[in-house]
Amino acid sequence: MSADTLTAFDAWLEERDLLATAKVSAARVDGFGVCLTANKALQSGEAVLAVPRRLHLTAKLAEGTELGEALAKLEITDESVVLAMVLLEQMALGEASEWARYIELLPSTDELALPLLWPDAERAELLEGSHLLGCVDALLADLRQQWAVIETRLVQPNPERFPASVYRFEGLLWATAIVLSRALPFADSLALIPFLDLANHNSGSTNACSIRVSGDGTDGGAAQSEEWELEDLSGESAAVPHPLTVPHPLTPPTTPYRARSLHLLPPPDSQGT
């Protein structure tokens, strides 16, 4: 990824008023890749960024569209696959896509370095003896089965609408890997949230973060946004410049939609366990 790509993404954020109130910015940092970095020392409980729902790339965007109706007829209901197909649809749009600058910033297959994308022989060798090998193989088998249906009944009969240069199994694998590694099960749909998803994860991170709904509460309204609040568990504000890392795991909400929030939990040793 070139510096121009990151500059273009910053301009995209600025045009949509995401940088004016953000306490973080996107930057390339050695050892972290493209990530969120603090613009200033962050205080405990301070909201560091907000992304309006209209900028979220979600599985629900397929509802009522030609793509969504086609997938429904094919009984493709796996939300991760639906979102992956939505991502491919935006890729196919190129510069006409609202998310063109965001998609350019997404890591390539080589940059992702996930077992799902490894060659079969390499995956078998590196994961030998691990339960992960069976998990990844099962996921791949499921994706191949779903893709066989999509390819024969949707892509091949409609090459102008679904160009094979984008809609191919390798493309679905990449898009699924993006979804599985970056998407959040927020509100009423699985979502890729530009800017927020640049946060790196580190099991030893001292920062605990939460995501909450703010705005006018109108479901899907442009005024509604997701605010990401940062709490520094160390009791000290972050140094500047500071690559912002947050710990795993990411836990799904258990409360109704209006009160829904996602919490990035502190590492076990900070909980006294």
C-alpha positions as CSV (number, residue, x, y, z in Angstrom):
1,M,0.0,0.0,0.0
2,S,1.4,3.4,-1.0
3,A,1.5,6.6,1.0
4,D,-1.0,8.0,-1.5
5,T,-3.6,5.4,-0.5
6,L,-3.4,6.4,3.2
7,T,-3.6,10.1,2.2
8,A,-6.6,9.4,0.1
9,F,-8.3,7.6,3.0
10,D,-7.6,10.5,5.3
11,A,-9.2,12.8,2.8
12,W,-12.2,10.5,2.6
13,L,-12.5,10.7,6.4
14,E,-12.1,14.4,6.4
15,E,-14.8,14.9,3.8
16,R,-17.2,13.0,6.0
17,D,-16.3,15.0,9.1
18,L,-14.7,12.0,10.9
19,L,-11.4,13.7,11.7
20,A,-12.7,16.9,13.3
21,T,-13.6,15.3,16.6
22,A,-11.3,12.2,16.5
23,K,-8.5,11.9,19.0
24,V,-6.8,9.3,16.8
25,S,-5.6,9.1,13.2
26,A,-4.6,6.5,10.7
27,A,-0.9,6.0,10.2
28,R,1.6,3.4,9.2
29,V,3.8,2.4,12.2
30,D,6.7,-0.1,12.1
31,G,5.6,-3.4,13.6
32,F,1.9,-2.4,13.6
33,G,1.2,-1.8,9.9
34,V,-1.6,0.7,9.2
35,C,-3.3,1.4,12.5
36,L,-4.8,4.0,14.8
37,T,-2.4,6.3,16.6
38,A,-3.2,8.8,19.3
39,N,-3.0,12.4,18.3
40,K,-2.6,13.4,21.9
41,A,-2.5,11.9,25.4
42,L,-5.7,10.1,25.9
43,Q,-7.6,10.3,29.2
44,S,-9.5,7.5,30.8
45,G,-13.1,7.3,29.5
46,E,-12.5,9.7,26.6
47,A,-14.4,9.0,23.4
48,V,-11.7,8.7,20.7
49,L,-13.7,8.5,17.5
50,A,-17.3,8.2,16.2
51,V,-18.4,6.6,12.9
52,P,-21.9,7.3,11.6
53,R,-23.9,4.1,10.7
54,R,-24.3,5.4,7.1
55,L,-20.6,4.7,6.6
56,H,-20.8,1.1,7.9
57,L,-20.5,-1.6,5.3
58,T,-23.0,-4.1,6.5
59,A,-24.7,-7.4,5.5
60,K,-28.0,-5.6,5.7
61,L,-27.0,-3.4,2.8
62,A,-27.9,-6.4,0.6
63,E,-31.5,-6.4,1.7
64,G,-33.8,-5.4,-1.2
65,T,-31.0,-5.3,-3.7
66,E,-30.5,-7.5,-6.7
67,L,-27.5,-9.2,-5.0
68,G,-29.4,-9.7,-1.7
69,E,-32.5,-11.1,-3.4
70,A,-30.4,-13.4,-5.5
71,L,-28.5,-14.7,-2.4
72,A,-31.8,-15.2,-0.6
73,K,-33.1,-17.3,-3.4
74,L,-30.0,-19.4,-3.3
75,E,-30.5,-19.8,0.5
76,I,-27.1,-18.1,1.1
77,T,-27.9,-16.8,4.6
78,D,-24.5,-17.0,6.4
79,E,-24.1,-13.4,7.4
80,S,-20.3,-13.5,7.0
81,V,-20.7,-14.7,3.4
82,V,-23.4,-12.1,2.7
83,L,-21.1,-9.3,3.9
84,A,-18.2,-10.7,2.0
85,M,-20.4,-10.6,-1.2
86,V,-21.4,-7.0,-0.3
87,L,-17.7,-6.2,-0.1
88,L,-17.0,-7.8,-3.5
89,E,-20.0,-5.8,-5.0
90,Q,-18.4,-2.6,-3.8
91,M,-15.1,-3.6,-5.2
92,A,-16.7,-4.3,-8.6
93,L,-18.1,-0.7,-8.5
94,G,-14.6,0.7,-8.4
95,E,-14.5,4.5,-8.1
96,A,-18.3,4.6,-8.1
97,S,-18.4,2.9,-4.6
98,E,-18.9,5.1,-1.6
99,W,-16.3,2.9,0.1
100,A,-13.6,3.0,-2.6
101,R,-11.0,4.7,-0.5
102,Y,-11.7,2.3,2.4
103,I,-11.4,-0.8,0.2
104,E,-8.1,0.5,-1.2
105,L,-6.8,0.5,2.4
106,L,-7.8,-3.0,3.2
107,P,-4.9,-5.5,3.4
108,S,-4.2,-7.9,0.5
109,T,-4.2,-11.6,0.7
110,D,-0.4,-11.7,1.4
111,E,-0.7,-9.0,4.0
112,L,-3.4,-10.8,5.9
113,A,-1.3,-13.9,6.6
114,L,-4.3,-15.9,7.9
115,P,-4.5,-19.8,7.8
116,L,-7.7,-19.5,5.8
117,L,-5.6,-18.0,2.9
118,W,-2.5,-20.3,3.2
119,P,-1.9,-22.9,0.5
120,D,-3.3,-26.3,1.5
121,A,0.1,-27.9,2.0
122,E,1.5,-25.1,4.0
123,R,-1.6,-25.0,6.2
124,A,-1.4,-28.7,6.8
125,E,2.3,-28.6,7.7
126,L,2.1,-25.5,10.0
127,L,-1.1,-26.5,11.8
128,E,-0.3,-30.2,12.1
129,G,-1.5,-31.5,15.5
130,S,-3.6,-28.4,16.2
131,H,-7.4,-28.4,16.4
132,L,-7.2,-25.3,14.2
133,L,-6.4,-27.4,11.2
134,G,-9.8,-29.1,11.3
135,C,-11.6,-25.8,12.0
136,V,-10.0,-24.1,9.0
137,D,-10.6,-27.1,6.7
138,A,-14.2,-27.2,7.7
139,L,-14.6,-23.5,7.0
140,L,-13.0,-23.8,3.7
141,A,-15.2,-26.8,2.8
142,D,-18.3,-24.8,3.7
143,L,-17.1,-21.8,1.7
144,R,-16.4,-23.9,-1.4
145,Q,-19.8,-25.4,-1.1
146,Q,-21.5,-22.0,-0.9
147,W,-19.3,-20.6,-3.7
148,A,-20.2,-23.5,-6.0
149,V,-23.9,-22.5,-5.7
150,I,-23.1,-18.8,-6.1
151,E,-20.8,-19.3,-9.1
152,T,-23.1,-21.7,-11.1
153,R,-26.4,-20.0,-10.4
154,L,-25.5,-16.4,-10.1
155,V,-22.0,-15.4,-11.4
156,Q,-21.8,-17.5,-14.6
157,P,-25.3,-16.7,-15.9
158,N,-24.8,-13.0,-15.3
159,P,-21.2,-12.1,-16.3
160,E,-21.8,-8.4,-17.0
161,R,-23.5,-7.9,-13.6
162,F,-21.1,-10.2,-11.7
163,P,-17.7,-10.0,-13.5
164,A,-15.5,-13.0,-12.9
165,S,-12.5,-10.8,-12.3
166,V,-14.0,-9.9,-9.0
167,Y,-16.5,-12.6,-8.3
168,R,-14.2,-15.7,-8.0
169,F,-13.5,-18.1,-5.2
170,E,-10.2,-16.4,-4.3
171,G,-12.0,-13.1,-4.1
172,L,-14.6,-14.7,-1.7
173,L,-11.8,-16.1,0.4
174,W,-10.1,-12.7,0.7
175,A,-13.4,-10.9,1.5
176,T,-14.4,-13.6,4.0
177,A,-11.0,-13.2,5.7
178,I,-11.5,-9.4,5.9
179,V,-14.9,-10.0,7.4
180,L,-13.7,-12.5,10.0
181,S,-10.8,-10.4,11.0
182,R,-12.3,-7.0,11.0
183,A,-16.1,-7.0,11.2
184,L,-18.1,-6.4,14.4
185,P,-21.5,-7.9,15.2
186,F,-22.9,-4.4,16.1
187,A,-26.5,-3.3,16.3
188,D,-28.7,-5.3,13.9
189,S,-26.0,-6.5,11.4
190,L,-22.5,-7.6,11.0
191,A,-20.5,-4.5,10.0
192,L,-17.2,-3.4,8.6
193,I,-16.6,0.0,10.3
194,P,-14.1,2.1,8.4
195,F,-11.5,3.9,10.6
196,L,-12.5,2.1,13.8
197,D,-11.4,-1.3,12.4
198,L,-7.8,0.0,12.2
199,A,-7.4,-0.7,15.9
200,N,-4.8,-3.4,16.4
201,H,-5.3,-6.1,19.0
202,N,-2.7,-7.1,21.6
203,S,-3.5,-9.6,24.4
204,G,-1.2,-7.6,26.7
205,S,-2.8,-4.2,26.0
206,T,-3.5,-2.0,29.0
207,N,-6.3,-0.2,27.1
208,A,-9.9,-1.3,27.6
209,C,-12.4,-0.1,25.0
210,S,-16.2,0.0,24.6
211,I,-18.4,0.8,21.7
212,R,-21.7,2.4,22.3
213,V,-24.6,3.9,20.3
214,S,-24.9,7.6,20.3
215,G,-26.9,10.1,18.4
216,D,-30.7,10.5,18.0
217,G,-31.5,6.8,18.3
218,T,-33.1,6.6,14.9
219,D,-32.5,3.1,13.6
220,G,-30.2,3.5,10.6
221,G,-30.4,7.3,10.7
222,A,-27.5,9.4,9.4
223,A,-27.3,11.2,12.8
224,Q,-26.7,7.9,14.7
225,S,-23.1,7.0,15.2
226,E,-21.0,4.5,17.1
227,E,-18.6,6.1,19.6
228,W,-15.6,4.2,20.6
229,E,-14.6,5.0,24.2
230,L,-11.1,4.4,25.5
231,E,-10.2,3.6,29.1
232,D,-6.6,3.3,30.0
233,L,-6.4,0.6,32.7
234,S,-2.9,1.6,33.6
235,G,-4.2,4.9,35.0
236,E,-1.9,6.8,32.8
237,S,-2.7,8.7,29.6
238,A,-1.1,7.3,26.4
239,A,2.2,8.6,25.2
240,V,2.3,10.5,21.9
241,P,2.7,9.2,19.3
242,H,1.2,6.0,20.5
243,P,0.0,3.0,18.4
244,L,-3.4,2.2,19.9
245,T,-3.8,-1.4,20.7
246,V,-6.8,-3.1,22.4
247,P,-7.0,-6.6,23.9
248,H,-9.0,-9.6,22.9
249,P,-11.6,-11.0,23.2
250,L,-14.4,-9.0,21.6
251,T,-17.6,-10.0,23.2
252,P,-21.0,-9.7,21.5
253,P,-23.8,-7.8,23.2
254,T,-26.4,-9.5,25.4
255,T,-28.8,-6.7,25.9
256,P,-31.5,-5.3,23.6
257,Y,-30.6,-3.1,20.7
258,R,-31.1,0.3,22.3
259,A,-28.7,-0.6,25.1
260,R,-26.4,-2.7,23.0
261,S,-22.7,-2.2,23.3
262,L,-19.6,-4.2,22.6
263,H,-16.8,-4.3,25.1
264,L,-13.1,-5.1,24.5
265,L,-12.2,-6.7,27.8
266,P,-9.0,-6.0,29.7
267,P,-6.4,-8.8,29.7
268,P,-6.8,-11.5,32.4
269,D,-4.0,-10.2,34.6
270,S,-5.6,-6.8,34.9
271,Q,-8.8,-8.5,36.2
272,G,-6.9,-10.2,39.0
273,T,-7.1,-13.7,37.4
